[in-house]
Amino acid sequence: MSRNPVAPSVPAVAVLALAAAGFIGSMLSASAAAPLTGATPEQPPAAKTEAARPSYTPPADSDIPDGPFGDMIRLGEAIFHDTRHNAKGFVGNDLQCSNCHIDRGRQPNSAPLGAAYLLYPAYRAKNGHVNTFQERLQGCFRFSMNGKAPPFNDKVLVALETYAYFLAKGGPTGVAVKGQGYPKLKAPDQPADYDRGAKAYAQHCSLCHGGDGEGQKSADGQTVFPPLWGPRSFNWGAGMASINNAAGFIKANMPLGLGGSLSDQEAWDIATYMDSQERPQDPRFVESVAETRKRFHDEPTSKYGLVVNGVHLGEKSPPSGTIDAAD
């Protein structure tokens, strides 16, 4: 776990669309330019793995069939594009599925939906058991949408699963394809830095996402650019709250329409700055921030429970799962 589509003419130099959540992570790394001798540079392991993967192209909208099955595909696409209004009762922020899964879940290296469907059922360390695809979607609503999970076989989940099944048509079952998930960036040359990230965010992201990460809405209240932190963004349990996931997404997809234009270092720095801001509480919260960090966030890629820029992150988080009234 959509805003209105943004035309390519929008100043892409300022976008950093998210996410959320829920969700997610994967593979690719920008390789260095070939030396003047013409020798081929050594690729990092993630790039080698990515290059060996099969590729596939999701079917076109014109391939959606008529009848009840096609209607369910179209409903799933509508939910994916405008989650807040088409999945009422399950969303607690201003994000849409398509904020973190660009081009209606089709864009490679943006955790494309069909590529994910091909890999389920799958074991997930996050909850310690084999997940069906519907359970994976439930996690998106709980974490990335800061809402609550639709019950199994609820029409919302059935529609999203049907849309994912359609997008996966022609792909190899049980195989990670090119562009699946988000790229895995190599460690930055310099340790990721909050202050550098703040400057890079101001330069590349703030025009669209706001100086305080609040995002932007149109005159009629529709989310145009999603909030990246604060009470209306994804919560601490979302995949995008992990710096490595956020850095991979940023590198491949941001600024919108100019994916790959930022350096790896800039992507790491911006992700560190973004994920060092307060956001809704992790819905798995137990006993205290310290205990919650110990159980769910005890890794270098999470700032939850740490003091950053004078703020003890998680200590004053807004509550998670506050569902919006139907509007």
Legacy VTK file of the C-alpha trace (Angstrom):
# vtk DataFile Version 3.0
C-alpha trace
ASCII
DATASET POLYDATA
POINTS 327 float
0.000 0.000 0.000
-3.359 7.482 -6.167
-2.807 10.968 -6.801
-3.862 12.477 -10.050
-1.407 11.670 -12.850
1.311 14.275 -13.237
2.067 15.403 -16.758
5.716 15.264 -17.800
5.692 19.061 -18.007
5.489 19.318 -14.207
8.846 20.565 -12.868
10.296 17.148 -12.310
13.301 18.678 -10.641
11.271 18.835 -7.457
9.550 15.525 -7.005
10.194 12.668 -4.628
6.864 10.788 -4.658
6.403 8.112 -2.191
5.343 5.778 0.106
4.294 3.986 2.179
4.537 1.171 2.439
4.059 -0.346 2.544
6.195 -1.591 1.093
9.193 -3.857 -0.779
12.789 -3.531 -1.862
15.074 -4.821 -4.675
17.834 -4.484 -7.130
19.969 -2.360 -9.520
22.970 -0.132 -9.161
24.341 2.543 -11.395
27.685 1.386 -12.712
30.644 3.649 -13.173
31.586 4.963 -16.602
33.921 2.681 -18.542
37.572 3.715 -18.260
39.237 5.311 -21.280
41.074 2.063 -22.003
37.765 0.583 -23.092
37.850 -2.065 -20.374
34.472 -3.074 -18.944
34.157 -2.000 -15.293
33.368 -4.585 -12.665
29.662 -4.528 -11.851
28.424 -4.741 -8.255
26.646 -8.041 -7.391
23.167 -6.474 -7.494
23.723 -5.212 -11.037
24.981 -8.623 -12.162
21.913 -10.299 -10.688
19.595 -7.783 -12.314
21.198 -8.207 -15.742
20.651 -11.973 -15.633
16.944 -11.743 -14.893
14.256 -12.315 -17.505
12.156 -9.389 -18.616
8.496 -9.091 -19.494
6.120 -6.311 -20.472
2.758 -5.937 -18.690
-0.266 -6.143 -20.985
-1.867 -2.965 -22.313
-5.168 -1.556 -21.091
-6.652 -2.610 -24.417
-6.079 -6.227 -23.332
-8.506 -5.917 -20.418
-11.426 -8.185 -21.328
-15.082 -7.268 -21.286
-17.423 -8.728 -18.702
-17.232 -9.221 -14.919
-13.553 -10.199 -14.890
-12.567 -7.081 -16.811
-14.765 -4.999 -14.531
-12.848 -6.319 -11.515
-9.523 -5.494 -13.177
-10.714 -1.939 -13.807
-11.909 -1.609 -10.211
-8.498 -2.742 -8.982
-6.807 -0.169 -11.185
-9.159 2.532 -9.871
-8.333 1.585 -6.272
-4.641 1.583 -7.072
-4.854 5.023 -8.656
-7.142 6.670 -6.067
-6.871 4.492 -3.002
-8.207 6.950 -0.478
-11.549 7.383 -2.227
-11.976 3.915 -3.712
-10.954 1.972 -0.602
-12.812 4.040 1.992
-12.556 2.782 5.522
-9.096 1.314 5.039
-6.871 4.376 4.419
-5.539 6.751 7.075
-3.318 9.165 5.147
-2.965 11.108 1.898
-1.091 8.473 -0.103
-2.198 6.324 -3.010
-0.738 2.986 -4.117
0.580 4.647 -7.271
2.755 7.068 -5.295
5.262 4.308 -4.593
4.384 2.112 -7.580
4.539 4.553 -10.472
2.596 4.399 -13.746
-0.310 2.508 -12.175
2.054 -0.160 -10.886
3.762 -0.778 -14.230
7.074 1.086 -14.036
10.206 -1.059 -13.603
12.310 -0.349 -10.493
9.236 1.168 -8.862
8.118 -2.116 -7.278
5.794 -2.921 -10.216
2.665 -4.744 -9.139
2.690 -7.552 -11.685
6.309 -8.412 -10.938
5.428 -8.711 -7.247
2.440 -10.950 -7.974
4.725 -13.406 -9.775
6.636 -14.062 -6.520
3.732 -14.964 -4.216
3.053 -16.912 -2.049
6.355 -16.109 -0.340
7.993 -16.212 3.075
8.439 -12.747 4.601
10.820 -12.159 7.481
8.747 -9.113 8.432
6.009 -11.309 9.883
7.797 -14.648 9.997
5.571 -16.805 7.804
4.522 -17.521 4.234
2.247 -14.771 2.930
-0.379 -14.987 0.234
-0.603 -12.019 -2.105
-3.741 -10.796 -0.322
-1.890 -10.794 2.997
0.903 -8.809 1.370
-1.673 -6.254 0.241
-3.090 -6.111 3.758
0.328 -5.060 4.995
0.369 -2.191 2.509
-2.870 -0.842 3.961
-1.677 -1.272 7.539
1.747 0.319 7.098
2.079 2.366 3.913
-1.507 3.638 3.913
-1.439 4.004 7.735
-4.885 2.438 7.785
-6.334 -0.943 8.545
-6.224 -4.163 6.569
-9.302 -5.096 4.538
-10.548 -8.573 5.536
-9.490 -11.504 3.382
-11.571 -11.678 0.199
-12.950 -8.201 0.752
-13.837 -6.681 -2.617
-10.958 -4.195 -2.280
-8.397 -7.004 -1.954
-10.009 -9.128 -4.650
-9.964 -6.179 -7.059
-6.320 -5.331 -6.351
-5.301 -8.979 -6.625
-7.165 -9.292 -9.935
-5.456 -6.171 -11.272
-2.060 -7.568 -10.208
-2.859 -10.906 -11.862
-3.670 -9.066 -15.085
-0.423 -7.069 -14.961
1.550 -10.277 -14.367
0.223 -11.895 -17.558
3.095 -13.307 -19.593
5.616 -13.133 -16.752
7.462 -16.178 -15.349
5.881 -17.497 -12.157
8.161 -17.628 -9.138
10.971 -15.723 -10.836
12.250 -12.221 -10.063
12.146 -10.260 -13.320
14.124 -7.215 -14.373
12.928 -4.101 -12.584
11.219 -6.030 -9.780
11.020 -4.152 -6.476
13.346 -1.196 -5.872
17.053 -1.103 -6.789
19.595 -2.170 -4.198
22.188 0.580 -4.092
25.737 -0.095 -3.032
26.849 1.617 0.163
27.574 5.312 -0.443
31.145 6.531 -0.752
30.563 8.724 2.293
28.246 7.822 5.177
24.757 9.133 4.444
24.344 12.543 6.055
21.269 14.361 7.415
22.551 17.869 6.680
23.590 17.052 3.118
20.240 15.369 2.672
18.409 18.485 3.848
20.213 20.585 1.244
19.609 18.056 -1.537
15.950 17.763 -0.534
15.531 21.537 -0.686
17.112 21.595 -4.141
15.428 18.598 -5.757
12.242 17.802 -3.829
10.748 20.650 -1.816
9.018 22.514 -4.638
6.552 19.644 -5.032
6.661 17.919 -1.641
6.940 21.060 0.482
9.646 22.375 2.730
8.248 20.335 5.615
7.444 17.232 3.576
3.735 18.000 3.722
3.040 17.397 0.031
0.606 19.380 -2.076
-3.124 19.262 -2.748
-5.188 20.731 -5.550
-7.898 23.317 -4.976
-10.500 20.543 -4.645
-8.488 18.740 -1.968
-6.997 15.990 -4.133
-3.428 14.962 -3.327
-1.138 16.007 -6.167
2.209 15.303 -4.495
2.214 13.008 -1.463
3.456 13.945 2.004
6.773 12.336 2.850
6.534 12.634 6.626
4.180 13.979 9.264
0.715 12.720 10.297
-0.588 12.245 6.725
2.298 10.099 5.448
3.264 6.420 5.784
3.933 5.149 9.296
7.106 3.816 10.886
6.250 0.250 9.918
6.228 0.930 6.166
8.962 -0.329 3.881
9.684 3.212 2.737
10.656 4.099 6.322
13.772 1.964 5.755
16.529 4.154 4.335
17.816 1.522 1.903
14.370 1.087 0.310
13.837 4.832 0.086
17.288 5.401 -1.418
16.686 2.797 -4.123
13.296 4.281 -4.989
14.665 7.821 -5.092
17.640 6.879 -7.252
15.526 5.052 -9.839
12.449 7.271 -9.937
13.083 10.789 -8.668
12.796 13.568 -9.579
9.680 12.389 -11.397
10.494 11.859 -15.047
14.233 12.211 -14.352
14.958 8.925 -12.611
18.674 8.166 -12.440
19.693 11.823 -12.539
20.662 11.941 -8.854
23.908 10.382 -7.702
23.827 7.392 -5.381
25.198 9.653 -2.660
22.376 12.166 -3.130
19.796 9.375 -3.018
21.223 8.015 0.242
21.438 11.487 1.783
17.880 12.470 0.813
16.526 9.135 2.057
18.347 9.620 5.360
16.910 13.106 5.764
13.378 11.988 4.851
13.431 8.936 7.118
14.781 10.977 10.037
11.492 12.860 10.372
8.579 12.049 12.645
5.631 10.118 11.214
2.741 7.975 12.516
3.594 5.318 15.073
4.464 1.769 14.054
1.201 -0.194 14.517
3.277 -3.043 15.993
4.231 -0.790 18.937
4.867 -2.766 22.116
5.538 -1.367 25.590
7.904 1.449 24.620
9.809 3.027 21.751
12.967 1.257 22.927
11.275 -2.148 22.965
9.633 -1.528 19.591
12.989 -0.604 18.084
14.574 -3.720 19.592
11.935 -5.988 18.068
11.301 -4.375 14.695
13.843 -1.645 13.887
17.203 -2.709 15.280
19.157 -2.126 12.078
21.235 0.728 10.615
18.625 1.523 7.947
15.985 2.573 10.499
16.080 5.773 12.519
13.099 4.788 14.668
13.921 5.110 18.357
17.076 7.154 17.755
17.682 10.802 18.567
18.181 12.747 15.335
18.533 16.504 15.197
17.377 16.700 18.813
14.228 14.610 18.253
13.694 11.177 19.797
11.992 9.592 16.802
8.904 7.570 17.662
8.475 9.168 21.083
5.881 11.688 19.887
4.620 9.928 16.785
0.985 10.566 15.835
-1.175 7.465 16.347
-1.256 4.909 13.552
-4.355 3.557 11.868
-6.530 6.626 12.284
-9.045 5.989 9.497
-10.397 8.913 7.515
-14.104 9.617 7.581
-15.726 8.787 4.252
-15.674 11.791 1.962
LINES 1 327
326 1 2 3 4 5 6 7 8 9 10 11 12 13 14 15 16 17 18 19 20 21 22 23 24 25 26 27 28 29 30 31 32 33 34 35 36 37 38 39 40 41 42 43 44 45 46 47 48 49 50 51 52 53 54 55 56 57 58 59 60 61 62 63 64 65 66 67 68 69 70 71 72 73 74 75 76 77 78 79 80 81 82 83 84 85 86 87 88 89 90 91 92 93 94 95 96 97 98 99 100 101 102 103 104 105 106 107 108 109 110 111 112 113 114 115 116 117 118 119 120 121 122 123 124 125 126 127 128 129 130 131 132 133 134 135 136 137 138 139 140 141 142 143 144 145 146 147 148 149 150 151 152 153 154 155 156 157 158 159 160 161 162 163 164 165 166 167 168 169 170 171 172 173 174 175 176 177 178 179 180 181 182 183 184 185 186 187 188 189 190 191 192 193 194 195 196 197 198 199 200 201 202 203 204 205 206 207 208 209 210 211 212 213 214 215 216 217 218 219 220 221 222 223 224 225 226 227 228 229 230 231 232 233 234 235 236 237 238 239 240 241 242 243 244 245 246 247 248 249 250 251 252 253 254 255 256 257 258 259 260 261 262 263 264 265 266 267 268 269 270 271 272 273 274 275 276 277 278 279 280 281 282 283 284 285 286 287 288 289 290 291 292 293 294 295 296 297 298 299 300 301 302 303 304 305 306 307 308 309 310 311 312 313 314 315 316 317 318 319 320 321 322 323 324 325 326
